């Protein structure tokens, strides 16, 4: 297997063995069904991952964003969880209008206004602030 295909599989599945096996299996099925046969490349891996697992690459990328954003000091565990929840929500609804700093600021505002609120309530309040502003 060419290195770029292996990298594509890893990127599309984030190295989760179960997902990697499923994407690889669908690649084989798709390849056998197609005529003419496609070239097996990194792009082909992403095409199959998006076809059979729509949004998986976006979701994986949102996990990277969460990890990068929440490495900041001074955030409480509930704020980090709310940021994670909110980013995943925005990814699922395909709303890419907000940068990481804006998301963090709104979560911090929501948390400060009601520090005893649940993570979901903090994320929902931050989502409402984002939509209003």
C-alpha positions as CSV (number, residue, x, y, z in Angstrom):
1,X,0.0,0.0,0.0
2,X,1.5,3.4,-0.9
3,X,2.4,5.6,2.0
4,X,-0.1,8.3,1.0
5,X,-3.0,5.8,1.1
6,X,-1.9,4.7,4.6
7,X,-1.7,8.4,5.7
8,X,-5.2,9.0,4.2
9,X,-6.6,6.0,6.1
10,X,-5.0,7.3,9.3
11,X,-6.3,10.8,8.8
12,X,-9.8,9.7,7.8
13,X,-10.1,7.4,10.8
14,X,-7.7,9.1,13.3
15,X,-6.1,5.6,13.7
16,X,-9.2,4.0,15.3
17,X,-8.8,0.4,14.2
18,X,-12.5,-0.3,13.9
19,X,-13.0,2.7,11.6
20,X,-9.9,2.0,9.7
21,X,-11.1,-1.6,8.9
22,X,-14.5,-0.3,7.9
23,X,-13.2,2.4,5.5
24,X,-10.7,-0.1,4.0
25,X,-13.6,-2.7,3.6
26,X,-15.7,-0.1,1.8
27,X,-12.8,0.9,-0.4
28,X,-12.5,-2.7,-1.6
29,X,-16.3,-3.0,-2.2
30,X,-16.4,0.4,-4.0
31,X,-13.3,-0.5,-6.1
32,X,-14.8,-3.8,-7.2
33,X,-18.1,-2.2,-8.2
34,X,-16.6,0.7,-10.3
35,X,-15.9,0.5,-13.9
36,X,-13.4,2.0,-14.8
37,X,-11.4,1.2,-11.7
38,X,-10.4,4.3,-9.7
39,X,-6.8,5.1,-8.8
40,X,-6.2,4.3,-5.1
41,X,-5.0,7.6,-3.6
42,X,-5.4,9.6,-0.4
43,X,-8.2,11.5,-2.1
44,X,-10.0,8.2,-2.9
45,X,-9.8,7.3,0.8
46,X,-11.4,10.6,1.8
47,X,-14.1,10.1,-0.9
48,X,-15.0,6.7,0.5
49,X,-14.8,7.9,4.1
50,X,-17.1,10.8,3.3
51,X,-19.5,8.6,1.2
52,X,-20.0,6.0,3.9
53,X,-19.2,8.1,7.0
54,X,-20.4,11.6,6.1
55,X,-18.9,14.3,8.3
56,X,-16.4,12.0,9.9
57,X,-13.4,13.9,8.7
58,X,-15.0,17.2,9.8
59,X,-15.7,15.7,13.2
60,X,-12.1,14.4,13.5
61,X,-10.9,17.9,12.6
62,X,-13.2,19.4,15.2
63,X,-11.6,17.1,17.8
64,X,-8.2,18.5,16.8
65,X,-9.5,22.1,17.2
66,X,-10.9,21.3,20.6
67,X,-7.6,19.8,21.7
68,X,-5.7,22.9,20.5
69,X,-8.1,25.4,22.0
70,X,-8.5,23.7,25.4
71,X,-4.7,23.5,26.0
72,X,-4.9,27.1,27.3
73,X,-4.4,27.7,30.9
74,X,-7.2,29.1,33.1
75,X,-10.1,27.1,31.7
76,X,-12.2,25.0,34.1
77,X,-13.0,21.4,33.2
78,X,-16.7,22.4,32.6
79,X,-15.6,25.2,30.3
80,X,-13.4,22.8,28.3
81,X,-16.3,20.3,28.1
82,X,-18.7,23.1,27.0
83,X,-16.2,24.3,24.4
84,X,-15.9,20.7,23.1
85,X,-19.7,20.2,23.0
86,X,-20.2,23.6,21.2
87,X,-17.5,22.9,18.6
88,X,-19.0,19.5,17.8
89,X,-22.4,21.0,17.6
90,X,-21.2,23.7,15.2
91,X,-19.4,21.0,13.2
92,X,-22.5,18.9,12.9
93,X,-24.7,21.7,11.8
94,X,-21.9,22.8,9.5
95,X,-21.7,26.4,10.9
96,X,-18.1,27.5,10.3
97,X,-18.7,31.2,11.0
98,X,-16.9,31.3,14.3
99,X,-13.3,31.2,15.2
100,X,-11.9,29.4,18.3
101,X,-11.3,32.6,20.3
102,X,-14.9,33.7,19.8
103,X,-16.2,30.3,20.9
104,X,-14.0,30.3,24.0
105,X,-15.1,33.9,24.9
106,X,-18.8,33.1,24.7
107,X,-18.4,29.9,26.7
108,X,-16.5,31.8,29.4
109,X,-19.2,34.5,29.5
110,X,-21.9,31.8,29.8
111,X,-19.9,30.0,32.5
112,X,-19.4,33.3,34.5
113,X,-23.1,34.1,34.3
114,X,-24.1,30.7,35.7
115,X,-21.2,28.7,37.1
116,X,-23.5,26.0,38.5
117,X,-25.1,25.3,35.1
118,X,-24.6,22.0,33.4
119,X,-22.1,21.6,30.6
120,X,-25.0,21.4,28.1
121,X,-26.6,24.5,29.4
122,X,-23.4,26.4,29.3
123,X,-22.8,25.3,25.7
124,X,-26.4,26.2,24.8
125,X,-26.1,29.7,26.3
126,X,-22.8,30.2,24.5
127,X,-24.5,29.1,21.2
128,X,-27.3,31.6,21.8
129,X,-24.7,34.4,22.4
130,X,-22.9,33.4,19.2
131,X,-26.1,33.6,17.2
132,X,-27.1,36.9,18.6
133,X,-23.7,38.6,18.0
